[in-house]
Amino acid sequence: MDSELKEEIPVHEEFILCGGVETQVLKCGPWTDLFNDQSVKRPKLLIFIIPGNPGFSAFYVPFAKALYSLTNRRFPVWTISHAGHALAPKDKKILTTSEDSNAQEIKDIYGLNGQIEHKLAFLRTHVPKDMKLVLIGHSIGSYFTLQMLKRVPELLVSTSPEVTVGAGLWACTNPPHLSYVLLSLVRLINRTERGICACCLYPYLHIMMDLCECMFIMFQRIMLREIGSF
């Protein structure tokens, strides 16, 4: 996979108005408009990353590229910023229309509930209902993802015996969606003597690397088998 990562992987940056707030979306792969693409080449699955704090999408670009390569470049990997955590440059166009439901303001969008509705508003407008969806949440993004699964009936969490909780991954295989949730680092932090206070930057990044490696293993063992049947 290292050789694949060295190849140029396209990442398209967009700023949209979601819930009345500027939102950055980084799209890994050649697909930029899944909702209006009716061609036979349109992918059947989207991998959607919801970041942790401070909610910067660019931090997850290497991870998104790795996932894109891991799936043989068959499926797009998108990362969304949190509401209010990204501002478009003055020369950058913000994509929206007068009929766009995302232009409607969400009450308390900067709070926890508003951030959850912010992500759901994006999915409703930019992702077709018949598209299979993989949700990956990091830290607070995991909380957002779990709450999203509760609020959207077709994204119910199942307790698959194939998924080991120790790996930090939950799976949902309720058609038409396939959702995976990458859990936060809370359990790992609790194992240290003084919790988060004992974790300096280097050990934290080391833990993140281990967690990403775990994610790759789980993708290979479980997710890719499901993808192959699409």
C-alpha positions in Angstrom: 0.0 0.0 0.0 3.0 2.3 0.6 3.7 2.4 -3.2 0.1 3.3 -3.9 0.2 6.2 -1.4 3.1 7.7 -3.2 1.0 8.1 -6.4 -1.0 11.2 -6.8 -4.4 10.9 -5.2 -6.9 13.7 -6.1 -8.4 15.7 -3.2 -11.0 18.2 -4.0 -11.8 21.0 -1.6 -15.2 22.6 -1.4 -16.9 25.2 0.8 -20.6 24.8 1.1 -23.3 26.5 3.2 -24.6 23.8 5.6 -27.1 24.8 8.2 -26.4 28.4 7.3 -22.7 28.1 8.2 -19.6 27.8 6.0 -18.4 24.2 5.9 -15.3 22.7 4.4 -15.6 19.3 2.7 -12.5 17.5 1.4 -13.3 14.8 -1.2 -10.8 12.1 -2.0 -11.2 10.6 -5.4 -12.6 11.9 -8.7 -16.2 12.1 -7.6 -17.4 15.5 -6.5 -21.2 15.4 -7.0 -22.7 12.0 -6.0 -26.3 13.4 -5.7 -26.6 14.5 -9.3 -24.4 11.8 -10.9 -26.7 9.2 -12.5 -24.0 7.5 -14.6 -23.3 3.8 -14.4 -19.8 4.6 -13.1 -21.2 6.3 -9.9 -19.8 4.5 -6.9 -22.2 2.5 -4.7 -20.5 3.4 -1.4 -19.2 6.6 0.3 -16.7 6.6 3.2 -17.6 9.6 5.3 -15.2 10.9 8.0 -16.4 13.0 10.9 -13.4 14.5 12.7 -12.7 15.1 16.4 -11.8 18.5 17.8 -10.7 20.9 16.7 -12.6 19.7 13.6 -10.0 20.4 10.9 -10.7 18.3 7.8 -7.1 18.7 6.5 -5.7 16.7 9.4 -7.4 13.6 8.1 -6.2 13.8 4.5 -3.4 11.2 4.9 -5.9 8.9 6.5 -8.5 9.5 3.8 -5.9 8.8 1.1 -4.9 5.6 2.8 -8.5 4.4 3.0 -9.0 5.4 -0.7 -6.0 3.3 -1.7 -7.0 0.4 0.6 -10.3 0.1 -1.3 -8.4 0.1 -4.6 -9.7 3.6 -5.4 -13.2 2.3 -5.9 -15.0 4.5 -3.4 -14.8 8.2 -2.5 -13.6 9.2 0.9 -15.1 12.5 2.2 -14.2 14.5 5.3 -16.4 17.3 6.7 -15.4 20.1 9.0 -17.4 21.0 12.1 -19.8 23.9 11.9 -17.9 27.1 12.6 -14.4 25.5 12.5 -13.5 26.4 8.9 -13.7 29.7 7.1 -13.5 29.9 3.3 -10.8 32.1 1.8 -12.1 35.4 0.4 -11.5 34.2 -3.2 -13.2 30.8 -2.6 -16.7 30.3 -3.8 -19.2 29.0 -1.3 -21.5 26.5 -3.1 -25.2 26.8 -2.4 -28.5 27.7 -4.1 -31.6 29.5 -2.9 -33.5 26.2 -2.9 -30.8 24.4 -0.9 -32.1 23.2 2.4 -28.6 23.4 3.8 -28.9 27.2 3.6 -31.5 27.0 6.3 -30.2 27.8 9.7 -30.0 25.1 12.4 -30.8 26.2 16.0 -27.7 26.3 18.2 -25.6 24.9 15.4 -22.4 25.3 17.4 -23.6 23.1 20.2 -23.5 19.3 20.4 -27.1 18.9 19.0 -26.5 21.5 16.3 -23.3 19.8 15.2 -25.1 16.5 14.9 -27.9 18.1 12.8 -25.2 19.8 10.7 -23.8 16.5 9.6 -27.2 15.0 8.9 -28.2 18.0 6.9 -25.2 17.5 4.7 -25.9 13.8 4.1 -29.5 14.5 3.2 -28.6 17.0 0.5 -25.3 15.6 -0.9 -25.6 11.8 -0.5 -28.3 9.7 -2.4 -30.5 7.7 -0.1 -29.7 4.5 -2.0 -26.0 4.8 -1.5 -24.2 2.6 1.0 -22.5 4.7 3.7 -19.5 4.1 5.9 -19.3 6.5 8.8 -16.0 7.0 10.6 -15.9 9.2 13.6 -12.8 10.2 15.7 -13.1 11.4 19.3 -16.1 13.7 19.5 -16.8 12.7 15.9 -17.6 9.2 17.3 -20.2 10.7 19.6 -21.7 12.6 16.7 -21.8 9.5 14.6 -23.5 7.4 17.3 -26.1 10.1 17.8 -26.7 10.2 14.1 -27.3 6.5 14.0 -29.9 6.9 16.7 -31.7 9.7 14.9 -31.8 8.0 11.5 -33.9 4.8 11.6 -32.2 3.2 8.6 -28.8 3.4 10.3 -29.5 1.2 13.3 -26.4 -0.2 15.1 -26.2 -4.0 15.1 -24.1 -6.1 17.5 -22.3 -8.3 15.0 -20.2 -11.1 16.7 -17.6 -10.7 14.0 -16.5 -7.3 15.4 -14.3 -7.3 18.4 -15.0 -4.4 20.8 -11.3 -4.2 21.7 -10.5 -3.1 18.2 -12.6 0.0 18.7 -14.9 -0.6 15.8 -18.7 -1.1 15.6 -20.5 -2.4 12.6 -24.0 -1.9 11.2 -25.1 -4.0 8.2 -28.7 -2.9 8.0 -29.5 -2.4 4.2 -29.2 -0.2 2.3 -26.4 1.2 4.5 -23.2 -0.3 5.8 -21.8 1.8 8.6 -18.6 1.5 10.7 -17.8 3.7 13.7 -14.3 4.2 14.8 -14.5 4.8 18.6 -12.6 7.4 20.5 -9.4 7.1 22.5 -11.1 7.2 25.9 -10.4 3.6 26.8 -6.8 3.9 25.9 -6.4 7.1 27.9 -8.1 5.6 30.9 -5.4 2.9 31.0 -2.6 5.4 31.6 -1.7 6.3 35.2 -2.8 9.9 35.1 -5.2 9.8 32.2 -4.9 12.4 29.5 -2.5 14.4 31.6 0.1 11.7 31.1 -0.3 11.7 27.3 2.1 14.1 25.6 1.9 14.7 21.9 4.2 11.9 20.7 2.5 9.1 22.6 -0.9 10.4 21.5 0.2 10.3 17.8 1.7 6.9 18.4 -1.7 5.7 19.8 -3.4 7.2 16.7 -1.0 5.3 14.4 -1.9 2.1 16.2 -5.6 2.9 16.0 -5.3 3.6 12.3 -3.4 0.3 11.8 -6.2 -1.5 13.6 -8.7 0.2 11.3 -6.9 -1.1 8.3 -6.9 -4.6 9.6 -10.6 -4.4 10.3 -11.3 -3.1 6.8 -9.3 -5.9 5.3 -11.0 -8.6 7.4 -14.6 -7.4 7.4 -15.4 -4.3 5.3 -13.7 -5.3 2.1 -15.5 -8.6 2.1 -18.8 -6.7 2.2 -17.7 -4.2 -0.5 -16.8 -7.1 -2.8 -20.5 -8.2 -2.7 -21.9 -4.8 -3.8 
